Amino acid sequence: MNYTIQVKVMPLKDLLDPQGKAVRNGLDNLGLKGIGDVRIGKNITLQIEADSEEAARAIAEEASKKLLANPVMEYYEIS
């Protein structure tokens, strides 16, 4: 069976996000006030062939740990 898994990868909250800061400054320069913090991440869609939803989730978990997210700098959420 085919499963579609979404993996959201974001920088850890305690780390500086230079991309987010650049976007935040750009928005401010455009006159868009009132925007607080901006964080930039990745949204990854996986099409997984597996026997069950649990097996597909396990594959996505392994892919996230081994390749998609850097645990030193990022966290991930699977849905």
N, C-alpha and C positions, 0 to 999 in steps of 0.2 A: 504494500500500500504506500502511496505517496503522502508525505506530510510536509507542510510549509512551516518552517520555524523562523522566527525573528530573533536576532541577537542584537541587543543594544549595547554598545561599548562606549563608555564615558571615562574621562580622566577622573582619578581619585579626587575627592572633594578637597583634600588638604594640599593638593599640588597646584602650582600655577598652571593656567591654561593660556599660553601665549596667543593661540588662535582666537580664543574667546575674548581675550583682552583687546586684540586688534579689531575684532568685529564690534565690540562694545564701544571703542573709541570712534570707529567709523560711523556708527549709529548716532553717537553724540555729535559728531561733526556735521551730520545731516540734519541736525536740529531735532532729533527724536529724543526728547528728554524723558526722564522717569524710568528708564530701563536700568535695572540693577546689574547683577552679574550675568554674564553670557558664558556658557560652556559649550564647546564644540565636540561632538562625538561621531560615532559611526552607527548606521543601522544596516545590518547585514541580513539578507533573506536567504535561507538555505532550503532547497528542495531535497528532501531525504526519503529514500526508499527504505522502508523498515517494516517489520512484522507487526509492530504496535507503536502507539504513541510514546510509551515509556522507552522503547528501544530507540526511537527517533530522537527523543530528548537526550538520551545518554550519548548518542553520536554527536549531537550539537554541543553538549557539555564538554566532551573530549576535544572537539574542534576548537572550542572557545579557549580552553585551558592551554592547548598546545600551539595554537596559531593565531586565532582571531584577536585575542586580548593579551596585553603585556601586564601581568599581575603586579609588577613593581609600580606601574604608572596608571593602570586602568582597572575598572571593574566591569562586569558584564551582567546582563539580565537576559534570560531566555523566556520567550513566550510563543 
